[in-house]
């Protein structure tokens, strides 16, 4: 993999957060060159993105997270031009549909792939179905026990099929929280996965962002994934492998902030400044695909 393009903003200064004075979206030459393969055939290209830290700023209370104001509009524009546009998140599907209610044509994938919106598989789906549902009582018990033993400042988030323990409000309680999670993993067979000032317990079902991205990009000639956290590395790895095999052109984009894990930044083809930078990349892709489509229509129109 070539070195990641630098963080020092790939976006040139503009009069508006998403548009230059001429009404377009402007990236520097290095970033534009990295993204160019995604524009060769939008009708066979997948544009995939994480939610927290990528479309939405990281906040102290996970329940209060909201996407940047322009996110839904940009996602809708992408969905008009590209074969697959999806938000792939560790959040439950219900959370994503609440936060992105107007993202028409966009597939919403929750719990790393355990839940998928109707845009992906017909009716809203729990994947892989009965096998995952058997873990719900286990997760309920874990949530109850963790809430009983951990201080109130440590958040225990019940996601339905998984649970995440957050210590952003009290970083000094990280080791206490980790120890409690490790005890529950040993007791139940749930698997611990590190995140941003958090650890998540998930059923051992072989579902992560890597397996989900593999499904979503099947049949595509190009794909990208935008993410910010350790949970996004499986998606990066899958796209890197597909690129190395010659199966398709791929681009991985890391949204960086002061908490970014070095391994996430090192794994990315392109590093951008936080959710604003990630949204700028998505807006640039939507804008360039729209311009190309309009140019093709003009070329094919009668004099």
C-alpha positions as CSV (number, residue, x, y, z in Angstrom):
1,X,0.0,0.0,0.0
2,X,1.4,3.5,-0.8
3,X,1.8,5.9,2.1
4,X,-1.4,7.6,3.2
5,X,-2.0,11.1,1.8
6,X,-1.2,13.7,4.5
7,X,-3.8,14.9,7.0
8,X,-3.0,18.6,6.3
9,X,-6.3,19.1,4.7
10,X,-6.9,17.5,1.4
11,X,-9.6,20.2,0.9
12,X,-8.6,23.6,-0.4
13,X,-10.0,26.5,1.5
14,X,-13.6,27.3,0.3
15,X,-16.2,30.0,1.0
16,X,-18.7,27.3,2.2
17,X,-18.0,24.0,4.1
18,X,-19.1,21.9,1.1
19,X,-18.7,24.1,-2.0
20,X,-16.2,26.4,-3.5
21,X,-17.2,29.8,-4.8
22,X,-17.9,28.3,-8.2
23,X,-20.4,25.8,-6.7
24,X,-18.1,22.7,-6.8
25,X,-16.2,20.5,-4.3
26,X,-12.5,20.9,-4.4
27,X,-9.8,18.4,-3.2
28,X,-6.1,18.8,-3.5
29,X,-4.4,16.9,-6.4
30,X,-3.0,14.0,-4.3
31,X,-6.4,13.2,-2.7
32,X,-8.2,13.6,-6.0
33,X,-5.8,11.1,-7.6
34,X,-6.4,8.6,-4.9
35,X,-10.1,8.8,-5.3
36,X,-10.2,8.9,-9.1
37,X,-10.7,5.1,-9.6
38,X,-14.0,5.4,-7.8
39,X,-15.3,7.6,-10.6
40,X,-14.4,5.4,-13.6
41,X,-17.7,3.5,-13.3
42,X,-20.0,4.8,-10.5
43,X,-22.7,2.4,-11.6
44,X,-20.5,-0.5,-10.5
45,X,-18.9,1.2,-7.5
46,X,-19.6,0.9,-3.7
47,X,-19.3,3.9,-1.4
48,X,-19.3,2.7,2.2
49,X,-18.8,4.6,5.4
50,X,-18.8,4.3,9.2
51,X,-21.1,6.5,11.3
52,X,-19.5,7.6,14.6
53,X,-16.3,9.6,14.1
54,X,-16.9,9.6,10.3
55,X,-20.3,11.0,9.6
56,X,-20.9,12.1,13.2
57,X,-18.5,13.8,15.6
58,X,-17.5,11.7,18.7
59,X,-19.4,13.0,21.8
60,X,-19.3,12.2,25.5
61,X,-22.7,10.6,25.6
62,X,-23.1,8.0,22.7
63,X,-26.9,8.5,22.7
64,X,-26.5,12.1,21.8
65,X,-24.5,11.5,18.6
66,X,-25.9,13.2,15.5
67,X,-24.6,13.2,11.9
68,X,-23.2,16.4,10.4
69,X,-26.1,18.5,9.0
70,X,-25.2,17.9,5.4
71,X,-24.6,14.1,5.7
72,X,-28.1,12.9,4.6
73,X,-28.1,15.2,1.6
74,X,-24.6,14.0,0.5
75,X,-25.6,10.3,1.0
76,X,-28.7,10.7,-1.1
77,X,-26.8,12.3,-3.9
78,X,-24.3,9.5,-3.8
79,X,-27.1,6.9,-3.9
80,X,-28.4,8.5,-7.1
81,X,-25.1,7.8,-8.9
82,X,-23.3,4.8,-7.3
83,X,-24.2,1.1,-7.3
84,X,-24.1,0.7,-3.5
85,X,-24.0,3.4,-0.8
86,X,-24.1,2.1,2.7
87,X,-23.5,3.2,6.3
88,X,-21.9,0.3,8.1
89,X,-21.9,0.9,11.9
90,X,-21.6,-0.8,15.3
91,X,-24.8,1.0,16.2
92,X,-28.1,-0.8,16.2
93,X,-30.1,-0.5,13.1
94,X,-32.9,1.4,14.9
95,X,-30.4,4.0,16.0
96,X,-29.2,4.5,12.4
97,X,-32.7,4.8,11.0
98,X,-33.5,7.4,13.6
99,X,-30.4,9.4,12.9
100,X,-30.6,9.1,9.1
101,X,-34.4,9.0,8.4
102,X,-34.1,10.7,5.0
103,X,-31.1,8.9,3.5
104,X,-33.2,7.5,0.6
105,X,-31.5,4.7,-1.3
106,X,-28.8,4.2,1.3
107,X,-28.3,0.8,2.9
108,X,-28.1,1.0,6.7
109,X,-26.1,-1.8,8.3
110,X,-26.1,-2.0,12.1
111,X,-24.1,-4.0,14.7
112,X,-21.3,-4.6,12.2
113,X,-23.6,-6.5,9.9
114,X,-25.9,-8.4,12.3
115,X,-28.7,-6.0,11.4
116,X,-29.4,-4.8,7.8
117,X,-32.0,-2.5,6.4
118,X,-34.4,-3.4,3.7
119,X,-32.2,-1.6,1.2
120,X,-29.8,-4.5,1.6
121,X,-31.8,-7.7,1.9
122,X,-35.5,-7.0,1.5
123,X,-37.3,-6.5,4.8
124,X,-35.1,-5.4,7.7
125,X,-33.0,-8.4,8.5
126,X,-31.2,-9.8,11.5
127,X,-28.2,-11.7,10.2
128,X,-27.6,-14.6,10.7
129,X,-31.1,-14.9,12.2
130,X,-31.8,-17.5,14.8
131,X,-28.2,-18.1,15.7
132,X,-27.8,-14.5,16.7
133,X,-31.1,-14.3,18.6
134,X,-30.0,-17.0,20.9
135,X,-27.4,-14.6,22.3
136,X,-29.9,-11.9,23.3
137,X,-30.6,-13.4,26.8
138,X,-26.9,-13.7,27.4
139,X,-26.4,-10.0,26.5
140,X,-29.3,-9.0,28.8
141,X,-27.6,-10.8,31.7
142,X,-24.3,-9.2,30.9
143,X,-25.8,-5.7,30.8
144,X,-27.5,-6.2,34.1
145,X,-24.4,-7.5,35.9
146,X,-22.1,-4.8,34.4
147,X,-24.5,-2.0,35.4
148,X,-24.6,-3.5,39.0
149,X,-20.8,-3.6,39.4
150,X,-19.6,-0.6,37.5
151,X,-19.8,3.1,38.7
152,X,-22.6,5.2,37.1
153,X,-19.9,7.2,35.3
154,X,-19.0,4.2,33.2
155,X,-21.7,3.8,30.5
156,X,-23.0,0.3,29.7
157,X,-24.8,0.5,26.4
158,X,-27.3,-2.2,25.5
159,X,-27.3,-2.6,21.7
160,X,-29.6,-5.6,21.7
161,X,-27.2,-8.2,20.3
162,X,-24.1,-6.6,21.8
163,X,-23.1,-4.4,24.7
164,X,-20.5,-1.7,24.8
165,X,-18.8,-0.3,28.0
166,X,-17.7,3.4,27.7
167,X,-15.4,5.3,30.1
168,X,-15.1,8.6,28.2
169,X,-16.5,10.5,31.1
170,X,-14.0,8.9,33.5
171,X,-10.9,7.7,31.7
172,X,-9.4,6.9,35.1
173,X,-11.9,4.0,35.4
174,X,-10.7,2.3,32.2
175,X,-8.9,-0.6,33.9
176,X,-11.9,-1.3,36.2
177,X,-14.2,-1.4,33.2
178,X,-11.8,-3.6,31.2
179,X,-11.6,-6.0,34.1
180,X,-15.3,-6.3,34.4
181,X,-15.7,-6.9,30.7
182,X,-13.0,-9.5,30.7
183,X,-14.8,-11.4,33.5
184,X,-18.0,-11.4,31.5
185,X,-16.2,-12.5,28.3
186,X,-14.8,-15.5,30.2
187,X,-18.2,-16.3,31.8
188,X,-20.4,-16.0,28.7
189,X,-18.3,-16.7,25.6
190,X,-19.0,-13.2,24.2
191,X,-15.9,-11.7,22.5
192,X,-14.3,-8.4,23.6
193,X,-13.4,-5.9,20.9
194,X,-11.6,-2.6,21.7
195,X,-13.0,0.7,20.6
196,X,-12.6,4.4,21.3
197,X,-12.4,4.6,25.2
198,X,-14.7,1.5,25.2
199,X,-14.8,-2.2,24.9
200,X,-17.7,-4.1,23.2
201,X,-18.8,-7.6,23.8
202,X,-20.2,-9.4,20.7
203,X,-21.5,-12.9,20.0
204,X,-18.8,-15.1,18.3
205,X,-20.7,-15.3,15.0
206,X,-17.9,-14.4,12.6
207,X,-19.7,-11.1,11.6
208,X,-17.7,-7.9,11.5
209,X,-17.2,-5.0,9.1
210,X,-14.9,-7.1,7.0
211,X,-17.4,-9.8,6.3
212,X,-20.1,-7.2,5.8
213,X,-18.1,-5.2,3.3
214,X,-17.3,-8.5,1.4
215,X,-21.0,-8.9,0.9
216,X,-21.7,-5.3,0.0
217,X,-19.0,-5.0,-2.7
218,X,-19.7,-8.3,-4.4
219,X,-20.1,-7.6,-8.1
220,X,-18.5,-4.2,-8.0
221,X,-15.5,-3.0,-9.9
222,X,-14.4,-0.4,-7.3
223,X,-15.2,0.4,-3.6
224,X,-14.1,2.6,-0.8
225,X,-14.6,2.6,3.0
226,X,-14.4,5.6,5.3
227,X,-13.8,4.9,9.0
228,X,-12.0,6.1,12.1
229,X,-11.7,3.3,14.6
230,X,-10.2,-0.1,15.3
231,X,-13.6,-1.7,14.4
232,X,-13.1,-0.4,10.8
233,X,-9.8,-2.2,10.3
234,X,-11.5,-5.4,9.1
235,X,-13.2,-3.4,6.3
236,X,-9.9,-1.8,5.4
237,X,-8.2,-5.3,5.3
238,X,-10.9,-6.7,3.0
239,X,-10.6,-3.9,0.5
240,X,-6.8,-4.1,0.6
241,X,-7.0,-7.8,-0.2
242,X,-9.4,-7.2,-3.1
243,X,-7.1,-4.5,-4.5
244,X,-4.0,-6.7,-4.2
245,X,-5.7,-9.5,-6.0
246,X,-6.7,-7.3,-8.9
247,X,-10.4,-7.9,-8.2
248,X,-11.2,-4.2,-8.0
249,X,-9.9,-0.7,-7.4
250,X,-10.3,0.3,-3.7
251,X,-9.7,3.3,-1.5
252,X,-9.6,3.3,2.3
253,X,-10.1,6.7,4.1
254,X,-9.4,7.4,7.8
255,X,-11.1,10.3,9.6
256,X,-8.5,11.5,12.1
257,X,-8.9,13.3,15.4
258,X,-6.8,13.5,18.6
259,X,-7.9,10.0,19.7
260,X,-7.2,8.2,16.5
261,X,-5.4,4.9,16.9
262,X,-2.1,4.9,15.0
263,X,-2.8,1.6,13.3
264,X,-6.0,3.0,11.7
265,X,-4.1,5.9,10.2
266,X,-1.3,3.7,9.0
267,X,-3.8,1.3,7.3
268,X,-5.5,4.0,5.3
269,X,-4.8,5.2,1.7
270,X,-6.0,8.7,2.6
271,X,-6.2,10.5,6.0
272,X,-8.6,13.4,6.4
273,X,-9.4,15.7,9.3
274,X,-12.3,14.2,11.2
275,X,-16.0,13.9,10.1
276,X,-15.8,17.2,8.3
277,X,-13.0,15.9,6.1
278,X,-14.8,12.6,5.5
279,X,-18.0,14.4,4.5
280,X,-16.0,16.6,2.1
281,X,-14.6,13.4,0.4
282,X,-18.1,12.0,0.0
283,X,-19.4,15.4,-1.3
284,X,-16.6,15.6,-3.8
285,X,-17.4,12.1,-5.1
286,X,-21.1,13.0,-5.4
287,X,-20.3,16.2,-7.2
288,X,-17.8,14.7,-9.6
289,X,-20.1,11.8,-10.5
290,X,-23.0,14.2,-11.0
291,X,-20.9,16.4,-13.3
292,X,-19.8,13.4,-15.3
293,X,-23.4,12.2,-15.7
294,X,-24.6,15.6,-16.8
295,X,-21.7,15.9,-19.3
296,X,-22.6,12.4,-20.7
297,X,-26.2,13.5,-21.1
298,X,-25.2,16.6,-22.9
299,X,-23.0,14.7,-25.3
300,X,-25.8,12.3,-26.1
301,X,-28.5,15.0,-26.5
302,X,-29.6,16.0,-30.0
303,X,-28.4,19.4,-31.4
